[in-house]
Amino acid sequence: MVFLTAIRAINMKSFGDNLKEVRTQKGVSQGKLAELMQIHPTHVSRYERNQTIPSVDVVKRLADILEVSADMLIYGTQDDKAKAKITDSELLTMFSKAQGLNEHDRDCVKSLIKAFLFQKDMQQQLTS
């Protein structure tokens, strides 16, 4: 329980939000998921409303039934992870737009960022 509470503290979306998103994307009702898990349907509802934190074993069983990784249920998608790490909304918007560029243009953006960060690192080392 402490494990998922710690994860929730660093994750923008909660376990319950992730569970509901995956369940609905897979077209599985709460009742059907409860049946497959062999638990009462209110348990699934409580997980999705973040009223109850499941054990690690329950998370593993949910992941197996929904055919996703436990990480997906705990952390969310790669986009969710990136959004949780990038706190500057303008920078996040720019990265999202850059993601839509063709491969060559994305490589150019990456090269520019690498060069800028390298220059900053060198300046910092010279002033230290």
N, C-alpha and C positions, 0 to 999 in steps of 0.2 A: 504494500500500500504506500509506503514511503517513497518507493521507486517511482510510481506513477505520479505522485504528488510533486516530486522534484521535477519530473519531466514537464508537467503541466505548467510549472512556474517559468520555464524557459520557452514554452511553446505558445504561439499565438492562438492556435486552435487547440481545443481540449480533446481528450480521448473520445469523449461522447460525440463531439462534432465529427471527428474522423470516422468513428464507427457508423454513425448515421449516414454520412456521405457515401461510404463504401457500400453499406447495406442497400441503400436506395439505388446506387449505380448498378448493383448486381441484380436489382429487381426482387429482392428478398424482403418479405414483410417481417415486422417484429415478431409476429406469432410464429412464422415459419422458422426464423432464426432460433427462437426459444425452443421450438420442437426439435430442431437439429442439435441444439446444445443440451437438450433434456433438462431445461430449467423453466421456471414460470415466466410467462411473457412480461410480467412487471419488472423482472430483473433487467431485461434488455432495455425497457423503457427507462429505468433508473440509470443504467449505464449511459444511455444517450442524453439524458438530462443532467448528467454529471452529479447525480445524487448519491451514487455508489461507485466506488473505485474497484474494479475487478482485480482478482489475484493474477499473478503472472501466468498460472496454469490456465485460467479462464481466457486471458488475452491470447495465449497460444492456440487454444481451441477455437476461439472466434476467428483468428487469422487463418487457421487451417480450413475451416468451413467456408469462409468468404474468399479463400484462395488469394490472400494477400500476405505480406510479411507482417510480423508483429510490429516492426518499425513503422510501417505505414499507419497502423492503428494508433500508435503512440505519438509519432512525430508528424504525421501527415505526409503530403506529397513533397517532392523536391522543391516545388515552388513555395510551399508553406515554409520549408526550412530556410530557403533563401530570404523570404520576406521577414522571418523572425530574426535573421542575422543582420539584415540591412535596415538600419533605423532611419536613415535619411530618405524621405519619400521621393525627393527630386532625383536622387541617385538611383533609387529603385525603378522609377519611371524610365530613366535613361537606359538602364540595363535591360528593362523589358522591351523597349523599342529596339535596342541593339540586337536583342535575341531574334528579332524578325528580319534582320539583314541577311544577305546571302553570305556564304562561308568566307569568301574573300574579304568582304567588308567587315565581318566580325573579327577576322584575323587582324585587320588594320586597327580596329578599335582596341583589341587586346595588346597589340604592339605599342600603340600610343600610351596605354595605361602602364604597361611594363616599363617603358622608357621614362615616363614621368616618375613612377615610384623608384626606379633605379637612381634617377637624378636626386630625388629627395633623400634617399638612403646615403648617397655619396656626400651630399651637403651636410647631413647630420654627422656623418663620420668625420668630416673635415673640421667641424666646429666642436667636436667632443674632445 
